[in-house]
Amino acid sequence: MGAVEIAVHGWDVAQAGGRPRTIPVALAADLLAVGRRVVAEEDRGVRFAAPVEVPARARADVLLLAFLGRRESFA
């Protein structure tokens, strides 16, 4: 779960700093599998926002961010 936190918070910082970066798709796929196992509903609103709806066929990085309550961009 530490890797999920580091990757996603790194993404947050890059977005907030105006230097958006993507999470590599292969890494995001692995992290999404971890996140789905460890993020519980009671974590929503405390550690993570509610999931954001995205197409089921979206890239793994988009799915990971959406699962953890983030949008692909802040635009």
C-alpha positions as CSV (number, residue, x, y, z in Angstrom):
1,M,0.0,0.0,0.0
2,G,3.0,2.3,0.5
3,A,3.7,2.2,-3.2
4,V,0.1,3.2,-3.9
5,E,0.4,6.1,-1.5
6,I,3.7,7.3,-3.0
7,A,2.7,7.0,-6.6
8,V,-0.7,8.7,-6.2
9,H,0.5,11.4,-3.8
10,G,3.4,12.1,-6.2
11,W,0.8,12.4,-9.0
12,D,-1.2,14.9,-6.7
13,V,1.9,17.0,-6.1
14,A,2.8,17.1,-9.8
15,Q,-0.8,18.1,-10.7
16,A,-0.9,20.8,-8.0
17,G,2.5,22.1,-9.0
18,G,1.4,22.5,-12.6
19,R,3.7,19.8,-13.9
20,P,1.3,16.9,-14.6
21,R,2.8,13.5,-15.0
22,T,1.2,10.2,-15.6
23,I,1.6,7.0,-13.6
24,P,3.1,4.3,-15.9
25,V,0.3,2.1,-17.0
26,A,2.0,-1.2,-16.0
27,L,2.8,0.1,-12.5
28,A,-0.8,1.5,-12.2
29,A,-2.3,-1.9,-13.1
30,D,-0.3,-3.5,-10.3
31,L,-1.1,-0.7,-7.8
32,L,-4.8,-0.9,-8.7
33,A,-4.9,-4.6,-7.8
34,V,-3.4,-3.7,-4.4
35,G,-5.7,-0.8,-3.9
36,R,-8.8,-2.8,-4.6
37,R,-7.7,-5.3,-1.9
38,V,-6.9,-2.9,0.8
39,V,-9.1,0.3,0.4
40,A,-12.3,-0.3,2.3
41,E,-15.5,1.7,2.2
42,E,-14.7,3.0,5.7
43,D,-11.6,4.6,4.1
44,R,-13.8,6.8,1.9
45,G,-14.2,10.3,3.1
46,V,-11.2,9.8,5.5
47,R,-8.2,8.6,3.5
48,F,-9.8,8.6,0.0
49,A,-12.7,10.3,-1.8
50,A,-15.5,8.4,-3.4
51,P,-14.6,6.6,-6.6
52,V,-14.9,8.7,-9.8
53,E,-16.8,7.2,-12.7
54,V,-14.7,6.4,-15.8
55,P,-15.2,4.0,-18.6
56,A,-14.4,0.4,-17.7
57,R,-11.9,0.3,-20.6
58,A,-9.9,3.3,-19.4
59,R,-6.2,2.9,-19.1
60,A,-5.0,1.5,-15.8
61,D,-3.6,4.8,-14.6
62,V,-6.9,6.5,-15.1
63,L,-8.7,3.5,-13.3
64,L,-6.3,3.8,-10.4
65,L,-6.8,7.5,-9.9
66,A,-10.6,7.2,-10.3
67,F,-10.7,4.3,-7.8
68,L,-8.9,6.5,-5.3
69,G,-11.3,9.5,-5.9
70,R,-9.1,11.5,-8.2
71,R,-9.9,12.8,-11.7
72,E,-7.4,12.3,-14.5
73,S,-6.7,16.0,-14.4
74,F,-7.8,19.0,-12.4
75,A,-8.7,20.9,-15.6
